[in-house]
C-alpha cells in the first residue's frame, strides 16, 4: 500500500476498568480536517461517503463543513440507511440527487454495494466519514472495505475521517469469520465479531494486507483512548441508523441483535429497539434470571411491536410480548457478546422457540456455523467463550501495528 503520512493521534495513558476522570473532549477526524487544516482539500474534486451521523461537534454536517473549506464535493455516496439515516434496516436505498444540496447521490445499498469505476471517475479523492458500531454485522465497515478495494483498482486516494468505536477499543469478543462461508455486507470485516477497531484502524489494517496497493490517508481523532466509553468522549450521540438510538443501545446491540435470527423480538418497532427482547411465550422473570450478564440489568417488561418508519414490518407486529428490558449498568464491564449467547440459550429452552431460516440467519450474523452448532449441542456459554479465547489473543497481537490510539 502506498500510504500518505498519517496524522498522529494524541496518545494518553490507558485507563481500564474504571471511569476516566475529567476525560478530554475528543476531536473527530472531520474536525481535525476542517479546523486544523492539516490535509486541505481546497479546489479538489471529491466524493463523500457519509450519513446522518457525519457531523462536527457544532452540528455541521460533513458536506457543509467540507464545502466551507473550498472542497468541490461533486458526488455523495450513501451506505445502508441512506444519506440522512432514515431508511429502515435492509431497506434498499435509491440513487438520485440530494434534495438539500442538489449533489448527485450514489447508493451503496441498493443495486450494488461497491462503487464502480464510472461512479468514481473524475474524483481526486474519496472521503469517508461514517460512525460505525464496532461489530462486524453492522454494514458500514464492509462498505468502507469495498470502497477501499474499488479506489485501489483505479489509483484513487481514500481519506478516512476517524470516529470513536462506541464499544471502545479494548472490547474484543466473538467468533472469527469462517472463510468457507460466502461473504456479505454483514461479514466482511476481519477479526472477531467485536474487533475493537475504529474505521480508521480498520482501513489501515486491511489496506496493509490488500492484494492491490491503494492510496489511503487516515485522519485520526485527537484525545480518544481505547478504554473510553461514549460518555467519556464528550460527543453528542447522533443516531448512525434509525434503531441505534443511544450509546446504551450501541453497547447492547452486539448481543441483542442476535435475537434477529429467532422468532422472538429484539425490540424493533418499539420505543426501545435493541434494548428489549421478548415474545408472547416468554417468561420474563425466567429470561432475566437465565440471561444475567455482567454490566447489564435485565428487567421484566412487556411491549407490543408496531410498524414505524424505522421498522415498517417488525417481527411479531401487533403481538403483546413479554420479556426483558436491557439496561447497561457498567459500560466498561458490559459483555454484550456473552449477553447475546445467554439470551439465545434461555430462549431456546422455551418449546415455542425457533430459528429463522433454519438457523442460517444466525450463521450469517456471526460469520460461522460453529456458534449455532455449539448452542444446539447444549454447550455452556462459558465453554463457548473459552473456545474463542485463543483466536482473540492472536487477533490482539495481529492488529497491534494498525492501532492509532493507546
MARBA-804801 format. One line per field, with one value per residue (C-alpha): residue number from 1; residue in three letters; x, y, z. Coordinates in steps of 0.001 Angstrom, whole numbers, plus 500000, padded with zeros to 6 digits. Layout:
<sites>
seq	(NUM ...)
type	(ALA ...)
x	(X ...)
y	(Y ...)
z	(Z ...)
</sites>
This chain:
<sites>
seq	(1 2 3 4 5 6 7 8 9 10 11 12 13 14 15 16 17 18 19 20 21 22 23 24 25 26 27 28 29 30 31 32 33 34 35 36 37 38 39 40 41 42 43 44 45 46 47 48 49 50 51 52 53 54 55 56 57 58 59 60 61 62 63 64 65 66 67 68 69 70 71 72 73 74 75 76 77 78 79 80 81 82 83 84 85 86 87 88 89 90 91 92 93 94 95 96 97 98 99 100 101 102 103 104 105 106 107 108 109 110 111 112 113 114 115 116 117 118 119 120 121 122 123 124 125 126 127 128 129 130 131 132 133 134 135 136 137 138 139 140 141 142 143 144 145 146 147 148 149 150 151 152 153 154 155 156 157 158 159 160 161 162 163 164 165 166 167 168 169 170 171 172 173 174 175 176 177 178 179 180 181 182 183 184 185 186 187 188 189 190 191 192 193 194 195 196 197 198 199 200 201 202 203 204 205 206 207 208 209 210 211 212 213 214 215 216 217 218 219 220 221 222 223 224 225 226 227 228 229 230 231 232 233 234 235 236 237 238 239 240 241 242 243 244 245 246 247 248 249 250 251 252 253 254 255 256 257 258 259 260 261 262 263 264 265 266 267 268 269 270 271 272 273 274 275 276 277 278 279 280 281 282 283 284 285 286 287 288 289 290 291 292 293 294 295 296 297 298 299 300 301 302 303 304 305 306 307 308 309 310 311 312 313 314 315 316 317 318 319 320 321 322 323 324 325 326 327 328 329 330 331 332 333 334 335 336 337 338 339 340 341 342 343 344 345 346 347 348 349 350 351 352 353 354 355 356 357 358 359 360 361 362 363 364 365 366 367 368 369 370 371 372 373 374 375 376 377 378 379 380 381 382 383 384 385 386 387 388 389 390 391 392 393 394 395 396 397 398 399 400 401 402 403 404 405 406)
type	(UNK UNK UNK UNK UNK UNK UNK UNK UNK UNK UNK UNK UNK UNK UNK UNK UNK UNK UNK UNK UNK UNK UNK UNK UNK UNK UNK UNK UNK UNK UNK UNK UNK UNK UNK UNK UNK UNK UNK UNK UNK UNK UNK UNK UNK UNK UNK UNK UNK UNK UNK UNK UNK UNK UNK UNK UNK UNK UNK UNK UNK UNK UNK UNK UNK UNK UNK UNK UNK UNK UNK UNK UNK UNK UNK UNK UNK UNK UNK UNK UNK UNK UNK UNK UNK UNK UNK UNK UNK UNK UNK UNK UNK UNK UNK UNK UNK UNK UNK UNK UNK UNK UNK UNK UNK UNK UNK UNK UNK UNK UNK UNK UNK UNK UNK UNK UNK UNK UNK UNK UNK UNK UNK UNK UNK UNK UNK UNK UNK UNK UNK UNK UNK UNK UNK UNK UNK UNK UNK UNK UNK UNK UNK UNK UNK UNK UNK UNK UNK UNK UNK UNK UNK UNK UNK UNK UNK UNK UNK UNK UNK UNK UNK UNK UNK UNK UNK UNK UNK UNK UNK UNK UNK UNK UNK UNK UNK UNK UNK UNK UNK UNK UNK UNK UNK UNK UNK UNK UNK UNK UNK UNK UNK UNK UNK UNK UNK UNK UNK UNK UNK UNK UNK UNK UNK UNK UNK UNK UNK UNK UNK UNK UNK UNK UNK UNK UNK UNK UNK UNK UNK UNK UNK UNK UNK UNK UNK UNK UNK UNK UNK UNK UNK UNK UNK UNK UNK UNK UNK UNK UNK UNK UNK UNK UNK UNK UNK UNK UNK UNK UNK UNK UNK UNK UNK UNK UNK UNK UNK UNK UNK UNK UNK UNK UNK UNK UNK UNK UNK UNK UNK UNK UNK UNK UNK UNK UNK UNK UNK UNK UNK UNK UNK UNK UNK UNK UNK UNK UNK UNK UNK UNK UNK UNK UNK UNK UNK UNK UNK UNK UNK UNK UNK UNK UNK UNK UNK UNK UNK UNK UNK UNK UNK UNK UNK UNK UNK UNK UNK UNK UNK UNK UNK UNK UNK UNK UNK UNK UNK UNK UNK UNK UNK UNK UNK UNK UNK UNK UNK UNK UNK UNK UNK UNK UNK UNK UNK UNK UNK UNK UNK UNK UNK UNK UNK UNK UNK UNK UNK UNK UNK UNK UNK UNK UNK UNK UNK UNK UNK UNK UNK UNK UNK UNK UNK UNK UNK UNK UNK UNK UNK UNK UNK UNK UNK UNK UNK UNK UNK UNK UNK UNK UNK UNK UNK UNK UNK UNK UNK UNK UNK UNK UNK UNK UNK UNK)
x	(500000 501180 500277 500415 501634 499094 498282 499425 496827 497477 498484 497418 497719 495229 492752 490977 488167 487249 485749 488051 488310 487969 488158 489429 486961 487503 488047 486928 488735 486300 487063 490799 490491 488292 489565 493241 493553 496209 495060 493418 491027 490535 489600 489866 487006 485958 483351 481975 480675 478672 475395 473363 475988 478761 478736 481055 480544 478809 476246 477556 477283 480392 479040 478545 481826 483866 482172 483056 486758 486604 486447 484396 482051 480799 479358 477859 477837 475200 475579 472781 470028 470754 472366 470009 469907 466165 465869 464996 467385 467628 465626 467188 468408 467903 470445 469458 470143 470313 467268 469070 472280 471491 474658 474246 473964 475240 473602 475879 472922 470654 471546 475184 477455 480806 481261 482014 484927 482402 480973 484479 485556 486636 487238 490566 489784 487045 486418 484813 483155 480958 480067 480446 479083 482173 480590 481137 477483 476945 477431 479467 482832 482027 481041 484368 486297 484522 485305 488970 489036 487307 489534 492716 491701 491819 494511 492133 493075 490738 490708 489133 487967 488058 485389 485108 484199 481218 482259 485712 488975 489641 486405 487106 484847 483048 483995 486359 484536 484672 486265 484235 481002 480018 480867 478141 477818 477457 480587 483488 485350 488352 488986 486405 482808 483709 487032 487871 488974 487868 487115 490420 492237 490172 491264 494891 494728 493040 494997 498303 497146 495347 496366 496332 498097 495959 496481 494935 495092 493583 492846 492819 490965 492533 492019 490419 491666 490840 489279 486790 483054 480931 480192 483938 484296 482143 480491 476748 475143 473695 471874 474053 470973 467278 467228 470565 469337 471728 475165 473347 471770 475171 476643 473800 473490 476148 474179 470528 470833 471440 467749 467045 467859 464996 461210 461484 461537 464675 462517 462311 459013 459068 460368 463489 464728 467624 467058 464015 463799 460688 457782 454226 455532 458465 458504 460087 461495 462988 464592 466019 467480 468915 470417 472016 475350 477927 477419 473712 470462 467590 464217 460930 458999 456107 455856 453984 455922 454233 455006 457052 459394 462323 460669 457939 457316 458690 458702 455612 453866 450805 451532 451688 455187 456678 460386 463134 464279 468082 469842 473579 474769 478518 479575 483155 482364 479435 479930 477373 478522 478073 474687 473586 474654 472851 469688 469758 470366 467476 465084 465886 464563 461037 459196 457848 461358 462511 465439 464539 465754 466569 469425 471077 470284 472486 475246 475128 475242 478103 480032 480284 478180 480160 478158 474803 476300 477601 474232 472399 474819 473970 477492 477585 478145 481373 482662 481829 483652 486658 486906 487104 489810 492923 491756 491064 494595 496029 493873 495094 498662 497934 496104 498704 500633 497401 496353 496435 495399 496606)
y	(500000 503498 505468 509204 510446 509574 512420 511415 510868 512267 509490 509200 506604 503779 503500 500154 499001 502333 505640 508219 511309 514640 512943 515228 516178 514104 515852 513573 513280 515602 518380 517846 518106 521195 523054 522093 522276 519565 517969 520739 519707 523169 523036 519237 517282 514804 512174 511920 508719 509903 509678 511487 510997 512603 515806 518157 518988 522227 520216 520994 518090 516869 518034 521602 521606 520389 522767 525523 524678 525146 521451 520596 517829 516578 513220 511766 508066 506644 503492 501390 503599 506328 509709 511084 507862 507357 504092 501009 498093 496142 498729 499417 502983 504651 506783 510257 513819 515044 517342 519654 520246 519052 516930 513549 510593 507095 504420 501670 499822 499241 497728 497321 497727 498507 501769 501282 502852 505072 506299 507173 508684 512311 512321 513364 511715 509760 510976 508515 509802 507144 506467 502717 500449 498286 494928 493034 492634 496420 497071 500280 498547 496335 499393 501005 497901 497754 501426 500858 497991 499966 503000 500911 499434 502866 504528 506903 508211 507414 509742 508194 510639 508632 508431 506532 502907 503129 499771 501144 499809 497092 495097 492213 489181 486626 484303 484957 484671 481351 481877 478915 480915 483332 486894 489520 493074 491707 489567 491297 492906 490875 489648 488611 489783 492652 493697 496694 498874 502277 502571 504398 501463 499056 500915 500739 497044 495931 498238 496928 493411 494126 492307 495576 498618 501688 505284 505656 508624 508370 511471 510124 511673 513833 512726 509322 506415 502741 502492 505309 504862 507134 509370 509881 511356 514399 513917 514119 510918 511135 508001 506202 504166 504516 501815 502525 505439 505779 504788 502304 500631 500519 498601 496073 495763 493076 490790 491708 491800 488030 487655 488778 485192 483800 484027 486327 490120 492224 495288 496753 498580 499757 502830 500905 498887 496551 497142 494876 491148 489047 487149 486215 482905 484239 484048 487434 486575 483348 485061 487805 485228 482856 485572 487602 489031 491364 495042 494655 494697 492704 493954 492118 494088 493927 495582 495401 495949 498449 499440 502628 504317 502708 499267 499032 495330 494474 490888 489989 493186 493819 490924 491530 490404 489641 489666 491905 495496 495576 498342 498977 499317 499400 500366 499225 495827 495036 491889 492126 489008 486938 488594 487585 483983 483768 485246 482597 479793 480989 481486 478039 476447 477538 474944 477687 478853 478535 479675 481745 480390 477113 478835 480328 483806 483297 481813 484938 487295 485514 484611 480955 477850 476997 479182 477669 474173 474825 476136 473178 470765 472441 473779 476175 479825 479872 476977 478827 481904 479856 478206 481648 482967 481749 483433 486653 486642 486142 488990 491419 490704 490790 494127 495901 497507 499026 500900 504674 505029 503835)
z	(500000 499209 502290 502707 506052 508700 511052 514502 517192 520626 522999 526612 529367 529129 531980 532068 534340 535885 534746 533204 535365 533576 530192 527425 524761 521617 518302 515467 512135 510378 512848 512510 508752 508796 511869 511956 508160 508169 504903 502853 500104 498640 494946 494854 493274 495911 496595 500120 501737 504727 506618 509261 511997 509904 511924 513782 517439 516426 514465 510987 508589 506794 503431 504615 506525 503553 501133 503586 503208 499442 498566 495500 496639 493281 494346 497509 498408 500750 502902 504397 505885 503329 503350 506012 508060 507712 505758 507801 508235 504985 503023 499638 499158 495786 493950 492786 493864 497451 497809 500229 498248 494738 494744 492979 495379 494591 496723 498016 499497 496559 493220 494247 497261 495641 493722 490054 488201 486411 489736 490950 487629 487793 491549 493017 496367 498101 501650 504090 507265 508909 512523 512964 515726 516243 515381 512137 511178 511183 507467 507442 507822 504841 502803 503692 502644 499280 498690 499504 497028 494262 494768 494732 491388 489748 491892 493686 497123 500013 503023 506137 508815 512033 514730 518045 518278 520682 522152 522913 521565 524151 523931 521523 521541 519461 516640 513760 510446 508621 505178 503873 504238 501497 502462 502567 503851 507383 507326 505550 508440 509632 513141 515753 515735 518091 516574 518770 515828 514664 510953 510504 512073 510000 506858 507913 508818 505602 503285 504598 503702 500422 497275 495310 496732 497404 498470 501922 504272 507751 509811 513398 516298 518950 522543 522029 524134 523823 527280 526693 526886 524697 527692 528157 524655 525361 521962 521402 520153 516643 515521 512929 511986 512880 515563 517224 519280 522206 523479 525725 522702 520985 523939 523983 520195 519539 521854 521422 517636 517675 518556 514967 513981 516091 516264 519309 519036 519501 520171 516676 516325 519952 521747 522797 519801 520570 524276 524594 523961 524192 522647 523679 525037 527117 530925 531840 535269 533991 530980 533213 535590 532993 530755 533577 532374 533980 533129 532331 534285 532768 533968 533258 530643 528221 524799 521516 518272 515923 512363 512041 509597 511411 511339 508675 509313 512746 513899 515965 514837 516981 519335 523069 524033 527417 528057 529387 529115 528859 530775 530789 534377 533639 530112 530774 532285 529955 527851 525038 523176 526321 526828 523344 523852 527193 525679 522955 525437 527612 524688 523283 526470 525516 523408 521128 520171 516559 514464 511423 508095 509859 511693 508624 509931 512971 510822 508639 511617 513368 510206 511216 511754 514869 517258 516327 516451 519965 521119 519628 521334 524612 525228 528218 527351 529339 527227 524004 525282 526381 522957 521320 523648 521718 518496 520405 521806 518311 516997 519676 518606 514887 514954 517109 514232 512867 516038 516249 519878 523285)
</sites>
